[in-house]
């Protein structure tokens, strides 16, 4: 049981919640300049590397057809995401003033439900679905599609084949006329999934870092993730943010966490990480509306707002997780990140 994967999933989800909470502060209290505290977007890069690692780990040495793999991924990802997407679309249609980054648009809704990149009608410069954080799921589902197609190959050929597929896609997107699809799939962020797959192969081959170096890699990964997020633009994230994420995952899986006490609440939040990620936008919207309508400005206090964002997003995600997840005992590693 790789409990460290649970910890990383929880940390990555909470990083994204913190990032969006800071962005919401500008709407809750325009007088507060929180730009110096905008961190956490890199939680996505941890998720992507971790996703590649877990997909390799859960399929290596097993006979699994592309259809069976796709069925499991769809069952894991689609129901909650569709529910959140349809709920957002209904709110955008009947009470558009409650939402700031979503307007009702039928083609956009259909594209969102099928994980297709589409320009957001509320902000055409962005390629985001109805549930804005779901842009990462568009990449996830694309990765799952490629990964599933390569499953019939022998394991020794899958990684070179995936590298070739991604290289062809990236080159083609650069050479073809610019469209929404070529802009989206032409981002080298997709290489973070490949990096995770390579780490999964290394783990399976027991090519791991010595404990001392593993802890150093973990610490350096988080340090440079923090530094690079402040210094580097998202356009360079596949190496400026992706490489530290690789250090974090490789360092974490090289450490024998079975010798350490389990952090129960962090382990549990790892289980809830997908629900937290999908639902936290609704929690933040609720807090923003509450801050606007309360007669006193208690929610406009930056620190309190961020703390409540993290706590309530975790509670809300946990509740949704308990409602939507069947009761069963599974190994930690069988819960891939979103």
TIKOL-453746 format. One record per residue (C-alpha): residue number from 1; residue in three letters; x, y, z. Coordinates in nm, 2 decimals, padded with zeros to 4 digits. Each point is the difference from the previous one (the first is absolute). Layout:
// TIKOL-453746
<r pos="NUM" code="ALA" px="X" py="Y" pz="Z"/>
...
***
This chain:
// TIKOL-453746
<r pos="1" code="UNK" px="00.00" py="00.00" pz="00.00"/>
<r pos="2" code="UNK" px="00.16" py="00.32" pz="-00.12"/>
<r pos="3" code="UNK" px="-00.15" py="00.24" pz="00.26"/>
<r pos="4" code="UNK" px="00.22" py="00.27" pz="-00.13"/>
<r pos="5" code="UNK" px="-00.20" py="00.02" pz="-00.31"/>
<r pos="6" code="UNK" px="-00.31" py="00.08" pz="00.21"/>
<r pos="7" code="UNK" px="00.20" py="00.27" pz="00.17"/>
<r pos="8" code="UNK" px="00.11" py="00.15" pz="-00.33"/>
<r pos="9" code="UNK" px="-00.35" py="-00.01" pz="-00.14"/>
<r pos="10" code="UNK" px="-00.14" py="00.18" pz="00.30"/>
<r pos="11" code="UNK" px="00.28" py="00.26" pz="-00.01"/>
<r pos="12" code="UNK" px="-00.04" py="00.06" pz="-00.37"/>
<r pos="13" code="UNK" px="-00.38" py="00.05" pz="00.03"/>
<r pos="14" code="UNK" px="00.04" py="00.24" pz="00.29"/>
<r pos="15" code="UNK" px="00.26" py="00.19" pz="-00.19"/>
<r pos="16" code="UNK" px="-00.25" py="00.06" pz="-00.28"/>
<r pos="17" code="UNK" px="-00.27" py="00.10" pz="00.25"/>
<r pos="18" code="UNK" px="00.24" py="00.25" pz="00.16"/>
<r pos="19" code="UNK" px="00.09" py="00.14" pz="-00.35"/>
<r pos="20" code="UNK" px="-00.36" py="00.06" pz="-00.09"/>
<r pos="21" code="UNK" px="-00.08" py="00.14" pz="00.34"/>
<r pos="22" code="UNK" px="00.27" py="00.26" pz="-00.04"/>
<r pos="23" code="UNK" px="-00.15" py="00.09" pz="-00.34"/>
<r pos="24" code="UNK" px="-00.34" py="00.03" pz="00.15"/>
<r pos="25" code="UNK" px="00.13" py="00.25" pz="00.26"/>
<r pos="26" code="UNK" px="00.02" py="00.27" pz="-00.27"/>
<r pos="27" code="UNK" px="-00.37" py="-00.04" pz="-00.05"/>
<r pos="28" code="UNK" px="-00.09" py="-00.02" pz="00.37"/>
<r pos="29" code="UNK" px="00.22" py="00.29" pz="00.10"/>
<r pos="30" code="UNK" px="00.14" py="00.21" pz="-00.28"/>
<r pos="31" code="UNK" px="00.20" py="00.21" pz="00.25"/>
<r pos="32" code="UNK" px="00.22" py="-00.30" pz="00.08"/>
<r pos="33" code="UNK" px="00.30" py="-00.06" pz="-00.23"/>
<r pos="34" code="UNK" px="00.07" py="-00.37" pz="00.03"/>
<r pos="35" code="UNK" px="00.21" py="-00.04" pz="-00.31"/>
<r pos="36" code="UNK" px="00.31" py="-00.07" pz="00.20"/>
<r pos="37" code="UNK" px="-00.18" py="-00.31" pz="00.15"/>
<r pos="38" code="UNK" px="-00.12" py="-00.16" pz="-00.32"/>
<r pos="39" code="UNK" px="00.14" py="-00.35" pz="00.02"/>
<r pos="40" code="UNK" px="-00.14" py="-00.35" pz="-00.04"/>
<r pos="41" code="UNK" px="-00.07" py="-00.02" pz="-00.37"/>
<r pos="42" code="UNK" px="00.28" py="-00.25" pz="-00.02"/>
<r pos="43" code="UNK" px="-00.21" py="-00.26" pz="00.19"/>
<r pos="44" code="UNK" px="-00.13" py="-00.09" pz="-00.35"/>
<r pos="45" code="UNK" px="00.35" py="-00.09" pz="-00.11"/>
<r pos="46" code="UNK" px="00.04" py="-00.24" pz="00.30"/>
<r pos="47" code="UNK" px="-00.34" py="-00.15" pz="-00.09"/>
<r pos="48" code="UNK" px="00.11" py="-00.06" pz="-00.36"/>
<r pos="49" code="UNK" px="00.33" py="-00.17" pz="00.08"/>
<r pos="50" code="UNK" px="-00.17" py="-00.20" pz="00.27"/>
<r pos="51" code="UNK" px="-00.27" py="-00.10" pz="-00.24"/>
<r pos="52" code="UNK" px="00.25" py="-00.15" pz="-00.24"/>
<r pos="53" code="UNK" px="00.17" py="-00.18" pz="00.28"/>
<r pos="54" code="UNK" px="-00.32" py="-00.15" pz="00.14"/>
<r pos="55" code="UNK" px="-00.13" py="-00.11" pz="-00.35"/>
<r pos="56" code="UNK" px="00.32" py="-00.19" pz="-00.06"/>
<r pos="57" code="UNK" px="00.01" py="-00.15" pz="00.35"/>
<r pos="58" code="UNK" px="-00.36" py="-00.12" pz="-00.02"/>
<r pos="59" code="UNK" px="00.03" py="-00.16" pz="-00.34"/>
<r pos="60" code="UNK" px="00.36" py="-00.14" pz="00.00"/>
<r pos="61" code="UNK" px="00.01" py="-00.37" pz="00.01"/>
<r pos="62" code="UNK" px="-00.37" py="-00.03" pz="-00.05"/>
<r pos="63" code="UNK" px="-00.21" py="-00.11" pz="-00.29"/>
<r pos="64" code="UNK" px="-00.23" py="00.29" pz="-00.07"/>
<r pos="65" code="UNK" px="-00.18" py="00.09" pz="-00.32"/>
<r pos="66" code="UNK" px="-00.04" py="00.36" pz="-00.12"/>
<r pos="67" code="UNK" px="-00.37" py="-00.04" pz="00.04"/>
<r pos="68" code="UNK" px="00.03" py="-00.11" pz="00.36"/>
<r pos="69" code="UNK" px="00.25" py="00.28" pz="00.08"/>
<r pos="70" code="UNK" px="-00.23" py="00.26" pz="-00.16"/>
<r pos="71" code="UNK" px="-00.30" py="-00.14" pz="00.19"/>
<r pos="72" code="UNK" px="00.18" py="00.04" pz="00.33"/>
<r pos="73" code="UNK" px="00.12" py="00.35" pz="-00.08"/>
<r pos="74" code="UNK" px="-00.35" py="00.11" pz="-00.11"/>
<r pos="75" code="UNK" px="-00.16" py="-00.14" pz="00.31"/>
<r pos="76" code="UNK" px="00.25" py="00.18" pz="00.21"/>
<r pos="77" code="UNK" px="-00.01" py="00.34" pz="-00.17"/>
<r pos="78" code="UNK" px="-00.32" py="00.06" pz="-00.19"/>
<r pos="79" code="UNK" px="-00.30" py="-00.02" pz="00.25"/>
<r pos="80" code="UNK" px="00.11" py="00.27" pz="00.24"/>
<r pos="81" code="UNK" px="00.15" py="00.22" pz="-00.28"/>
<r pos="82" code="UNK" px="-00.32" py="-00.02" pz="-00.20"/>
<r pos="83" code="UNK" px="-00.21" py="00.08" pz="00.30"/>
<r pos="84" code="UNK" px="00.21" py="00.30" pz="00.08"/>
<r pos="85" code="UNK" px="00.00" py="00.11" pz="-00.36"/>
<r pos="86" code="UNK" px="-00.38" py="-00.03" pz="-00.04"/>
<r pos="87" code="UNK" px="-00.05" py="00.18" pz="00.33"/>
<r pos="88" code="UNK" px="00.22" py="00.29" pz="-00.11"/>
<r pos="89" code="UNK" px="-00.18" py="00.02" pz="-00.33"/>
<r pos="90" code="UNK" px="-00.34" py="00.02" pz="00.17"/>
<r pos="91" code="UNK" px="00.12" py="00.27" pz="00.24"/>
<r pos="92" code="UNK" px="00.15" py="00.19" pz="-00.30"/>
<r pos="93" code="UNK" px="-00.33" py="-00.02" pz="-00.17"/>
<r pos="94" code="UNK" px="-00.24" py="00.09" pz="00.28"/>
<r pos="95" code="UNK" px="00.22" py="00.22" pz="00.22"/>
<r pos="96" code="UNK" px="00.29" py="00.13" pz="-00.21"/>
<r pos="97" code="UNK" px="00.09" py="00.27" pz="00.25"/>
<r pos="98" code="UNK" px="00.12" py="-00.26" pz="00.25"/>
<r pos="99" code="UNK" px="00.28" py="-00.11" pz="-00.23"/>
<r pos="100" code="UNK" px="00.30" py="00.21" pz="-00.11"/>
<r pos="101" code="UNK" px="00.18" py="-00.24" pz="-00.25"/>
<r pos="102" code="UNK" px="-00.29" py="-00.20" pz="-00.15"/>
<r pos="103" code="UNK" px="-00.28" py="00.09" pz="-00.24"/>
<r pos="104" code="UNK" px="-00.25" py="-00.25" pz="-00.15"/>
<r pos="105" code="UNK" px="00.10" py="-00.10" pz="-00.35"/>
<r pos="106" code="UNK" px="-00.13" py="-00.33" pz="-00.14"/>
<r pos="107" code="UNK" px="00.31" py="-00.09" pz="-00.22"/>
<r pos="108" code="UNK" px="00.23" py="00.08" pz="00.29"/>
<r pos="109" code="UNK" px="-00.21" py="-00.22" pz="00.23"/>
<r pos="110" code="UNK" px="00.01" py="-00.30" pz="-00.24"/>
<r pos="111" code="UNK" px="00.38" py="00.04" pz="-00.05"/>
<r pos="112" code="UNK" px="00.04" py="00.01" pz="00.37"/>
<r pos="113" code="UNK" px="-00.20" py="-00.32" pz="00.06"/>
<r pos="114" code="UNK" px="00.22" py="-00.18" pz="-00.26"/>
<r pos="115" code="UNK" px="00.33" py="00.15" pz="00.12"/>
<r pos="116" code="UNK" px="00.07" py="00.19" pz="-00.32"/>
<r pos="117" code="UNK" px="00.20" py="00.32" pz="00.01"/>
<r pos="118" code="UNK" px="-00.23" py="00.30" pz="-00.06"/>
<r pos="119" code="UNK" px="00.05" py="00.38" pz="00.04"/>
<r pos="120" code="UNK" px="-00.19" py="00.12" pz="00.31"/>
<r pos="121" code="UNK" px="-00.28" py="00.24" pz="-00.12"/>
<r pos="122" code="UNK" px="00.05" py="00.20" pz="00.32"/>
<r pos="123" code="UNK" px="00.37" py="00.05" pz="-00.09"/>
<r pos="124" code="UNK" px="00.08" py="-00.11" pz="-00.36"/>
<r pos="125" code="UNK" px="00.37" py="00.04" pz="00.07"/>
<r pos="126" code="UNK" px="-00.01" py="-00.31" pz="00.22"/>
<r pos="127" code="UNK" px="-00.07" py="-00.36" pz="-00.09"/>
<r pos="128" code="UNK" px="-00.20" py="-00.12" pz="00.30"/>
<r pos="129" code="UNK" px="-00.31" py="-00.21" pz="00.05"/>
<r pos="130" code="UNK" px="-00.32" py="00.10" pz="00.18"/>
<r pos="131" code="UNK" px="00.17" py="-00.10" pz="00.33"/>
<r pos="132" code="UNK" px="00.31" py="00.20" pz="-00.06"/>
<r pos="133" code="UNK" px="00.24" py="-00.22" pz="00.20"/>
<r pos="134" code="UNK" px="-00.11" py="-00.29" pz="-00.22"/>
<r pos="135" code="UNK" px="00.25" py="00.11" pz="-00.27"/>
<r pos="136" code="UNK" px="00.24" py="-00.24" pz="00.17"/>
<r pos="137" code="UNK" px="-00.25" py="-00.28" pz="-00.05"/>
<r pos="138" code="UNK" px="00.01" py="00.07" pz="-00.37"/>
<r pos="139" code="UNK" px="00.37" py="-00.08" pz="00.01"/>
<r pos="140" code="UNK" px="-00.06" py="-00.30" pz="00.23"/>
<r pos="141" code="UNK" px="-00.25" py="-00.16" pz="-00.23"/>
<r pos="142" code="UNK" px="00.22" py="00.07" pz="-00.30"/>
<r pos="143" code="UNK" px="00.29" py="-00.18" pz="00.19"/>
<r pos="144" code="UNK" px="-00.23" py="-00.29" pz="00.09"/>
<r pos="145" code="UNK" px="-00.11" py="-00.03" pz="-00.36"/>
<r pos="146" code="UNK" px="00.37" py="-00.03" pz="-00.12"/>
<r pos="147" code="UNK" px="00.09" py="-00.23" pz="00.29"/>
<r pos="148" code="UNK" px="-00.29" py="-00.23" pz="-00.08"/>
<r pos="149" code="UNK" px="00.09" py="-00.03" pz="-00.36"/>
<r pos="150" code="UNK" px="00.35" py="-00.10" pz="00.09"/>
<r pos="151" code="UNK" px="-00.10" py="-00.27" pz="00.25"/>
<r pos="152" code="UNK" px="00.00" py="-00.28" pz="-00.26"/>
<r pos="153" code="UNK" px="00.38" py="00.06" pz="-00.05"/>
<r pos="154" code="UNK" px="00.25" py="-00.18" pz="00.21"/>
<r pos="155" code="UNK" px="00.10" py="00.20" pz="00.30"/>
<r pos="156" code="UNK" px="00.35" py="00.05" pz="-00.13"/>
<r pos="157" code="UNK" px="-00.14" py="00.18" pz="-00.31"/>
<r pos="158" code="UNK" px="-00.27" py="00.21" pz="00.17"/>
<r pos="159" code="UNK" px="00.23" py="00.28" pz="00.12"/>
<r pos="160" code="UNK" px="00.19" py="00.05" pz="-00.33"/>
<r pos="161" code="UNK" px="-00.34" py="-00.01" pz="-00.18"/>
<r pos="162" code="UNK" px="-00.15" py="00.26" pz="00.23"/>
<r pos="163" code="UNK" px="00.30" py="00.22" pz="-00.05"/>
<r pos="164" code="UNK" px="-00.04" py="-00.03" pz="-00.38"/>
<r pos="165" code="UNK" px="-00.37" py="00.07" pz="00.02"/>
<r pos="166" code="UNK" px="00.04" py="00.31" pz="00.21"/>
<r pos="167" code="UNK" px="00.29" py="00.12" pz="-00.22"/>
<r pos="168" code="UNK" px="-00.21" py="-00.04" pz="-00.31"/>
<r pos="169" code="UNK" px="-00.29" py="00.18" pz="00.16"/>
<r pos="170" code="UNK" px="00.21" py="00.29" pz="00.12"/>
<r pos="171" code="UNK" px="00.17" py="00.04" pz="-00.34"/>
<r pos="172" code="UNK" px="-00.32" py="-00.02" pz="-00.19"/>
<r pos="173" code="UNK" px="-00.17" py="00.26" pz="00.22"/>
<r pos="174" code="UNK" px="00.29" py="00.23" pz="-00.07"/>
<r pos="175" code="UNK" px="-00.02" py="-00.05" pz="-00.38"/>
<r pos="176" code="UNK" px="-00.37" py="00.00" pz="-00.05"/>
<r pos="177" code="UNK" px="-00.21" py="00.32" pz="-00.02"/>
<r pos="178" code="UNK" px="-00.08" py="00.13" pz="00.35"/>
<r pos="179" code="UNK" px="-00.33" py="-00.12" pz="00.14"/>
<r pos="180" code="UNK" px="-00.13" py="-00.05" pz="00.35"/>
<r pos="181" code="UNK" px="00.10" py="-00.37" pz="-00.02"/>
<r pos="182" code="UNK" px="00.35" py="00.07" pz="-00.13"/>
<r pos="183" code="UNK" px="00.05" py="00.27" pz="00.27"/>
<r pos="184" code="UNK" px="-00.12" py="-00.23" pz="00.27"/>
<r pos="185" code="UNK" px="00.17" py="-00.33" pz="-00.10"/>
<r pos="186" code="UNK" px="00.31" py="00.17" pz="-00.11"/>
<r pos="187" code="UNK" px="00.09" py="00.09" pz="00.35"/>
<r pos="188" code="UNK" px="00.30" py="-00.20" pz="00.12"/>
<r pos="189" code="UNK" px="-00.16" py="-00.03" pz="00.34"/>
<r pos="190" code="UNK" px="-00.12" py="-00.34" pz="-00.13"/>
<r pos="191" code="UNK" px="00.36" py="-00.12" pz="00.04"/>
<r pos="192" code="UNK" px="-00.05" py="00.01" pz="00.38"/>
<r pos="193" code="UNK" px="-00.22" py="-00.31" pz="-00.04"/>
<r pos="194" code="UNK" px="00.28" py="-00.18" pz="-00.18"/>
<r pos="195" code="UNK" px="00.24" py="00.10" pz="00.27"/>
<r pos="196" code="UNK" px="-00.23" py="-00.16" pz="00.26"/>
<r pos="197" code="UNK" px="-00.02" py="-00.32" pz="-00.21"/>
<r pos="198" code="UNK" px="00.38" py="-00.02" pz="-00.01"/>
<r pos="199" code="UNK" px="00.01" py="00.04" pz="00.37"/>
<r pos="200" code="UNK" px="-00.25" py="-00.28" pz="00.03"/>
<r pos="201" code="UNK" px="00.23" py="-00.22" pz="-00.21"/>
<r pos="202" code="UNK" px="00.30" py="00.09" pz="00.22"/>
<r pos="203" code="UNK" px="-00.20" py="-00.08" pz="00.31"/>
<r pos="204" code="UNK" px="-00.10" py="-00.34" pz="-00.15"/>
<r pos="205" code="UNK" px="00.36" py="-00.07" pz="-00.08"/>
<r pos="206" code="UNK" px="00.10" py="00.10" pz="00.36"/>
<r pos="207" code="UNK" px="00.22" py="00.28" pz="-00.13"/>
<r pos="208" code="UNK" px="-00.05" py="00.23" pz="00.29"/>
<r pos="209" code="UNK" px="00.20" py="00.27" pz="00.18"/>
<r pos="210" code="UNK" px="00.18" py="-00.08" pz="00.32"/>
<r pos="211" code="UNK" px="-00.20" py="00.13" pz="00.30"/>
<r pos="212" code="UNK" px="00.22" py="00.30" pz="00.06"/>
<r pos="213" code="UNK" px="-00.01" py="00.11" pz="-00.36"/>
<r pos="214" code="UNK" px="-00.37" py="-00.07" pz="-00.02"/>
<r pos="215" code="UNK" px="-00.08" py="00.24" pz="00.29"/>
<r pos="216" code="UNK" px="00.23" py="00.26" pz="-00.16"/>
<r pos="217" code="UNK" px="-00.18" py="-00.04" pz="-00.34"/>
<r pos="218" code="UNK" px="-00.33" py="00.04" pz="00.17"/>
<r pos="219" code="UNK" px="00.11" py="00.32" pz="00.18"/>
<r pos="220" code="UNK" px="00.17" py="00.14" pz="-00.30"/>
<r pos="221" code="UNK" px="-00.30" py="-00.07" pz="-00.22"/>
<r pos="222" code="UNK" px="-00.24" py="00.19" pz="00.22"/>
<r pos="223" code="UNK" px="00.25" py="00.28" pz="00.05"/>
<r pos="224" code="UNK" px="00.06" py="00.05" pz="-00.37"/>
<r pos="225" code="UNK" px="-00.37" py="-00.04" pz="-00.08"/>
<r pos="226" code="UNK" px="-00.06" py="00.29" pz="00.24"/>
<r pos="227" code="UNK" px="00.28" py="00.21" pz="-00.14"/>
<r pos="228" code="UNK" px="-00.07" py="-00.08" pz="-00.37"/>
<r pos="229" code="UNK" px="-00.37" py="00.08" pz="00.04"/>
<r pos="230" code="UNK" px="00.10" py="00.35" pz="00.11"/>
<r pos="231" code="UNK" px="00.27" py="00.05" pz="-00.26"/>
<r pos="232" code="UNK" px="-00.13" py="-00.19" pz="-00.31"/>
<r pos="233" code="UNK" px="-00.31" py="00.05" pz="-00.21"/>
<r pos="234" code="UNK" px="-00.25" py="-00.28" pz="-00.06"/>
<r pos="235" code="UNK" px="00.12" py="-00.02" pz="-00.36"/>
<r pos="236" code="UNK" px="00.32" py="-00.17" pz="00.12"/>
<r pos="237" code="UNK" px="-00.18" py="-00.22" pz="00.25"/>
<r pos="238" code="UNK" px="00.08" py="-00.33" pz="-00.16"/>
<r pos="239" code="UNK" px="00.37" py="00.03" pz="00.10"/>
<r pos="240" code="UNK" px="00.00" py="00.29" pz="00.26"/>
<r pos="241" code="UNK" px="-00.28" py="-00.16" pz="00.20"/>
<r pos="242" code="UNK" px="00.00" py="-00.35" pz="-00.14"/>
<r pos="243" code="UNK" px="00.36" py="-00.09" pz="00.09"/>
<r pos="244" code="UNK" px="-00.05" py="00.09" pz="00.37"/>
<r pos="245" code="UNK" px="-00.32" py="-00.21" pz="00.00"/>
<r pos="246" code="UNK" px="00.20" py="-00.29" pz="-00.14"/>
<r pos="247" code="UNK" px="00.25" py="00.04" pz="00.29"/>
<r pos="248" code="UNK" px="-00.29" py="00.00" pz="00.25"/>
<r pos="249" code="UNK" px="-00.15" py="-00.32" pz="-00.13"/>
<r pos="250" code="UNK" px="00.32" py="-00.18" pz="-00.05"/>
<r pos="251" code="UNK" px="00.13" py="00.10" pz="00.34"/>
<r pos="252" code="UNK" px="-00.33" py="-00.09" pz="00.17"/>
<r pos="253" code="UNK" px="-00.03" py="-00.35" pz="-00.15"/>
<r pos="254" code="UNK" px="00.36" py="-00.07" pz="00.08"/>
<r pos="255" code="UNK" px="-00.07" py="00.05" pz="00.37"/>
<r pos="256" code="UNK" px="-00.13" py="-00.29" pz="00.21"/>
<r pos="257" code="UNK" px="-00.30" py="00.16" pz="00.16"/>
<r pos="258" code="UNK" px="-00.10" py="-00.33" pz="00.17"/>
<r pos="259" code="UNK" px="00.26" py="00.08" pz="00.27"/>
<r pos="260" code="UNK" px="-00.17" py="00.33" pz="00.08"/>
<r pos="261" code="UNK" px="-00.33" py="00.07" pz="00.18"/>
<r pos="262" code="UNK" px="-00.30" py="00.04" pz="-00.23"/>
<r pos="263" code="UNK" px="-00.14" py="00.35" pz="-00.01"/>
<r pos="264" code="UNK" px="-00.37" py="-00.10" pz="00.00"/>
<r pos="265" code="UNK" px="-00.16" py="00.33" pz="-00.10"/>
<r pos="266" code="UNK" px="00.24" py="00.06" pz="-00.28"/>
<r pos="267" code="UNK" px="-00.04" py="-00.36" pz="-00.12"/>
<r pos="268" code="UNK" px="-00.38" py="00.05" pz="00.00"/>
<r pos="269" code="UNK" px="00.02" py="00.33" pz="-00.18"/>
<r pos="270" code="UNK" px="00.20" py="-00.19" pz="-00.27"/>
<r pos="271" code="UNK" px="-00.30" py="-00.22" pz="-00.05"/>
<r pos="272" code="UNK" px="-00.22" py="00.31" pz="-00.03"/>
<r pos="273" code="UNK" px="00.24" py="00.20" pz="-00.22"/>
<r pos="274" code="UNK" px="-00.20" py="-00.05" pz="-00.32"/>
<r pos="275" code="UNK" px="-00.32" py="00.11" pz="00.16"/>
<r pos="276" code="UNK" px="00.18" py="00.30" pz="00.16"/>
<r pos="277" code="UNK" px="00.14" py="00.10" pz="-00.33"/>
<r pos="278" code="UNK" px="-00.33" py="-00.02" pz="-00.18"/>
<r pos="279" code="UNK" px="-00.22" py="00.16" pz="00.26"/>
<r pos="280" code="UNK" px="00.23" py="00.27" pz="00.15"/>
<r pos="281" code="UNK" px="-00.11" py="00.26" pz="-00.26"/>
<r pos="282" code="UNK" px="-00.35" py="-00.02" pz="00.13"/>
<r pos="283" code="UNK" px="00.12" py="00.04" pz="00.36"/>
<r pos="284" code="UNK" px="00.20" py="00.31" pz="-00.10"/>
<r pos="285" code="UNK" px="-00.29" py="00.14" pz="-00.19"/>
<r pos="286" code="UNK" px="-00.22" py="-00.05" pz="00.31"/>
<r pos="287" code="UNK" px="00.26" py="00.18" pz="00.22"/>
<r pos="288" code="UNK" px="00.02" py="00.29" pz="-00.25"/>
<r pos="289" code="UNK" px="-00.37" py="00.05" pz="00.00"/>
<r pos="290" code="UNK" px="-00.02" py="-00.03" pz="00.38"/>
<r pos="291" code="UNK" px="00.28" py="00.26" pz="00.03"/>
<r pos="292" code="UNK" px="-00.19" py="00.24" pz="-00.23"/>
<r pos="293" code="UNK" px="-00.33" py="-00.04" pz="00.19"/>
<r pos="294" code="UNK" px="00.10" py="-00.01" pz="00.36"/>
<r pos="295" code="UNK" px="-00.06" py="00.32" pz="00.19"/>
<r pos="296" code="UNK" px="00.35" py="-00.02" pz="00.15"/>
<r pos="297" code="UNK" px="00.32" py="-00.05" pz="-00.18"/>
<r pos="298" code="UNK" px="00.13" py="-00.30" pz="00.19"/>
<r pos="299" code="UNK" px="00.04" py="-00.21" pz="-00.31"/>
<r pos="300" code="UNK" px="00.19" py="00.28" pz="-00.17"/>
<r pos="301" code="UNK" px="00.29" py="-00.06" pz="00.24"/>
<r pos="302" code="UNK" px="00.26" py="-00.16" pz="-00.23"/>
<r pos="303" code="UNK" px="00.14" py="-00.26" pz="00.24"/>
<r pos="304" code="UNK" px="-00.35" py="-00.11" pz="00.12"/>
<r pos="305" code="UNK" px="-00.13" py="-00.03" pz="-00.35"/>
<r pos="306" code="UNK" px="00.29" py="-00.22" pz="-00.11"/>
<r pos="307" code="UNK" px="-00.03" py="-00.22" pz="00.31"/>
<r pos="308" code="UNK" px="-00.37" py="-00.04" pz="-00.05"/>
<r pos="309" code="UNK" px="00.06" py="-00.08" pz="-00.37"/>
<r pos="310" code="UNK" px="00.24" py="-00.28" pz="00.09"/>
<r pos="311" code="UNK" px="-00.21" py="-00.14" pz="00.28"/>
<r pos="312" code="UNK" px="-00.34" py="00.02" pz="-00.16"/>
<r pos="313" code="UNK" px="00.13" py="-00.13" pz="-00.33"/>
<r pos="314" code="UNK" px="00.14" py="-00.30" pz="00.18"/>
<r pos="315" code="UNK" px="-00.32" py="-00.06" pz="00.19"/>
<r pos="316" code="UNK" px="-00.21" py="00.04" pz="-00.31"/>
<r pos="317" code="UNK" px="00.22" py="-00.23" pz="-00.20"/>
<r pos="318" code="UNK" px="00.00" py="-00.26" pz="00.27"/>
<r pos="319" code="UNK" px="-00.38" py="00.01" pz="00.02"/>
<r pos="320" code="UNK" px="-00.03" py="-00.04" pz="-00.38"/>
<r pos="321" code="UNK" px="00.26" py="-00.28" pz="00.01"/>
<r pos="322" code="UNK" px="-00.20" py="-00.19" pz="00.27"/>
<r pos="323" code="UNK" px="-00.32" py="00.04" pz="-00.20"/>
<r pos="324" code="UNK" px="00.14" py="-00.10" pz="-00.34"/>
<r pos="325" code="UNK" px="00.26" py="-00.27" pz="00.08"/>
<r pos="326" code="UNK" px="-00.10" py="-00.36" pz="00.05"/>
<r pos="327" code="UNK" px="00.11" py="-00.16" pz="00.33"/>
<r pos="328" code="UNK" px="00.29" py="-00.24" pz="-00.08"/>
<r pos="329" code="UNK" px="00.35" py="-00.07" pz="00.12"/>
<r pos="330" code="UNK" px="00.26" py="00.07" pz="-00.26"/>
<r pos="331" code="UNK" px="00.38" py="00.06" pz="00.00"/>
<r pos="332" code="UNK" px="00.10" py="00.36" pz="00.01"/>
<r pos="333" code="UNK" px="00.17" py="-00.02" pz="-00.33"/>
<r pos="334" code="UNK" px="-00.33" py="-00.10" pz="-00.17"/>
<r pos="335" code="UNK" px="-00.13" py="00.35" pz="00.06"/>
<r pos="336" code="UNK" px="00.16" py="00.20" pz="-00.28"/>
<r pos="337" code="UNK" px="-00.01" py="00.38" pz="00.01"/>
<r pos="338" code="UNK" px="-00.23" py="00.19" pz="-00.21"/>
***
